Amino acid sequence: MHETSIVNSIMRTLEQEFEREKLDKMKAIHLKVGILSNIEPRLLHNAYSAYHLTHPGYHHVQLHIESTPLKIQCEVCNHVTDVQNYRFICENCDRPSKNVIQGEEMLIHKVEFED
């Protein structure tokens, strides 16, 4: 389950970015996960719960995951289309496009702290 390594990587990133005092006040982590990222939100939540078994200091920190839709930008007319049913067709000019501009990402979007 690669979600475990993803959770470990997220926490390492936060530990590198913030001072210990700030991390002690962390109350929520918000992620944006694209539909093509090969990350299953349910499994990521499970891996995050398991992370607390060996790192109880973060047991109070909530994990929020927002799934981002798949979007393409047409190479011909530059129109941005929300991809439906994995049909990579520009809704403006009906041409196929492989230019994915959203939907493959896994981002730490926001971190909330207590006052």
Sine and cosine of phi, psi and omega as CSV:
sin_phi,cos_phi,sin_psi,cos_psi,sin_omega,cos_omega
0.00,0.00,0.95,-0.31,-0.04,-1.00
-0.96,0.26,-0.18,0.98,0.05,-1.00
-0.88,0.47,-0.53,0.85,0.04,-1.00
-0.88,0.48,-0.72,0.70,0.01,-1.00
-0.93,0.37,-0.51,0.86,0.05,-1.00
-0.92,0.40,-0.71,0.71,0.04,-1.00
-0.87,0.49,-0.70,0.71,0.03,-1.00
-0.86,0.51,-0.65,0.76,0.00,-1.00
-0.92,0.39,-0.66,0.75,0.04,-1.00
-0.87,0.50,-0.74,0.67,-0.04,-1.00
-0.92,0.39,-0.62,0.79,0.06,-1.00
-0.88,0.47,-0.67,0.74,0.02,-1.00
-0.87,0.49,-0.72,0.69,0.00,-1.00
-0.91,0.43,-0.62,0.79,0.02,-1.00
-0.92,0.38,-0.50,0.86,0.07,-1.00
-0.97,0.23,-0.51,0.86,-0.10,-1.00
-0.99,0.12,-0.55,0.84,-0.12,-0.99
-0.87,-0.49,0.49,-0.87,0.08,-1.00
-0.93,0.36,0.41,-0.91,-0.01,-1.00
-0.82,0.57,-0.67,0.74,-0.01,-1.00
-0.88,0.48,-0.61,0.79,0.01,-1.00
-0.94,0.34,-0.67,0.74,0.01,-1.00
-0.88,0.47,-0.56,0.83,0.03,-1.00
-0.92,0.40,-0.34,0.94,0.01,-1.00
-0.98,-0.18,0.05,1.00,-0.01,-1.00
-0.92,0.39,0.71,-0.71,0.01,-1.00
-0.84,-0.54,-0.31,0.95,0.02,-1.00
-0.37,-0.93,0.55,-0.83,0.08,-1.00
-0.86,-0.50,0.78,-0.63,0.01,-1.00
-0.92,-0.39,0.82,-0.57,0.02,-1.00
-0.92,-0.40,0.48,-0.88,0.20,-0.98
-0.90,-0.43,0.84,-0.55,-0.06,-1.00
-0.83,-0.56,0.86,-0.51,0.00,-1.00
-0.97,0.24,0.46,-0.89,-0.04,-1.00
-0.90,0.43,-0.44,0.90,0.03,-1.00
-0.99,-0.13,0.19,0.98,-0.08,-1.00
-0.97,0.23,-0.16,0.99,-0.04,-1.00
0.91,0.40,0.49,0.87,0.06,-1.00
-0.87,-0.49,0.82,-0.58,0.02,-1.00
-1.00,-0.06,0.91,-0.40,-0.05,-1.00
-0.80,0.60,-0.66,0.75,0.00,-1.00
-0.88,0.47,-0.67,0.74,0.02,-1.00
-0.94,0.35,-0.54,0.84,0.05,-1.00
-0.92,0.39,-0.65,0.76,0.08,-1.00
-0.88,0.47,-0.68,0.74,0.03,-1.00
-0.89,0.46,-0.68,0.74,0.01,-1.00
-0.91,0.41,-0.59,0.81,0.03,-1.00
-0.92,0.39,-0.64,0.77,0.07,-1.00
-0.89,0.46,-0.66,0.75,0.02,-1.00
-0.92,0.39,-0.54,0.84,0.02,-1.00
-0.85,0.53,-0.57,0.82,-0.03,-1.00
-0.91,0.40,-0.37,0.93,0.02,-1.00
-0.91,0.43,-0.58,0.81,0.00,-1.00
-0.98,-0.22,-0.17,0.99,0.00,-1.00
-0.71,-0.70,0.93,0.35,-0.10,-0.99
-0.91,0.41,-0.23,0.97,0.00,-1.00
-0.90,0.43,-0.31,0.95,-0.02,-1.00
-0.95,-0.30,0.23,0.97,-0.08,-1.00
-0.88,0.47,-0.41,0.91,-0.02,-1.00
-1.00,0.07,-0.14,0.99,-0.06,-1.00
-1.00,0.06,0.85,-0.53,-0.01,-1.00
-1.00,0.09,0.52,-0.85,0.06,-1.00
-0.92,-0.39,0.82,-0.57,0.03,-1.00
-0.89,-0.46,0.76,-0.65,-0.02,-1.00
-0.85,-0.53,0.82,-0.57,0.08,-1.00
-0.95,-0.31,0.82,-0.57,0.07,-1.00
-0.99,0.12,0.78,-0.63,0.01,-1.00
-0.99,-0.14,0.66,-0.75,-0.02,-1.00
-0.95,0.30,0.28,-0.96,0.00,-1.00
-1.00,0.05,0.80,-0.60,0.01,-1.00
-0.75,-0.66,0.59,-0.81,0.09,-1.00
-0.84,-0.54,0.40,-0.92,0.12,-0.99
-0.86,-0.51,0.83,-0.56,-0.06,-1.00
-0.90,0.43,0.73,-0.69,0.03,-1.00
-0.96,0.27,-0.35,0.94,-0.05,-1.00
-1.00,0.01,-0.80,0.60,-0.10,-0.99
-0.93,-0.36,-0.02,1.00,0.02,-1.00
0.92,0.39,0.15,0.99,0.01,-1.00
-0.94,0.34,0.64,-0.77,0.06,-1.00
-0.99,-0.11,0.78,-0.62,-0.06,-1.00
-0.84,-0.54,0.70,-0.71,0.18,-0.98
-0.98,0.22,0.86,-0.52,-0.04,-1.00
-0.97,0.23,0.78,-0.63,0.04,-1.00
-0.89,-0.45,0.72,-0.70,0.05,-1.00
0.82,0.57,0.54,0.84,0.04,-1.00
0.85,0.52,0.51,0.86,0.09,-1.00
-0.99,-0.12,0.96,-0.28,-0.07,-1.00
-1.00,0.03,0.89,0.45,-0.04,-1.00
-0.86,-0.51,0.76,-0.66,0.04,-1.00
-0.90,0.43,0.79,-0.61,0.00,-1.00
-0.97,0.26,-0.21,0.98,-0.01,-1.00
-1.00,0.01,-0.73,0.68,-0.09,-1.00
-0.88,-0.47,0.03,1.00,0.05,-1.00
0.88,0.47,0.41,0.91,0.06,-1.00
-0.99,-0.15,0.54,-0.84,0.05,-1.00
-0.93,0.36,0.51,-0.86,0.03,-1.00
-0.61,-0.80,0.66,-0.75,0.07,-1.00
-0.93,-0.36,0.16,0.99,-0.07,-1.00
-1.00,0.09,0.99,0.13,-0.01,-1.00
-0.97,0.23,0.83,-0.56,0.01,-1.00
-0.94,-0.35,-0.20,0.98,0.05,-1.00
-0.38,-0.92,0.62,-0.78,0.07,-1.00
0.81,-0.59,-0.11,0.99,0.02,-1.00
-0.95,-0.31,-0.06,1.00,-0.17,-0.99
-1.00,0.09,0.35,-0.94,0.23,-0.97
-0.65,-0.76,0.97,-0.26,-0.11,-0.99
-0.84,-0.54,0.60,-0.80,0.24,-0.97
-0.99,0.16,0.97,-0.23,-0.12,-0.99
-0.99,0.16,-0.67,0.75,-0.07,-1.00
-0.39,-0.92,0.53,-0.85,0.09,-1.00
-0.81,-0.58,0.79,-0.61,0.00,-1.00
-0.98,-0.21,0.60,-0.80,0.02,-1.00
-0.80,-0.60,0.45,-0.89,0.13,-0.99
-0.95,0.32,0.45,-0.89,-0.01,-1.00
-0.93,0.37,0.00,0.00,0.00,0.00
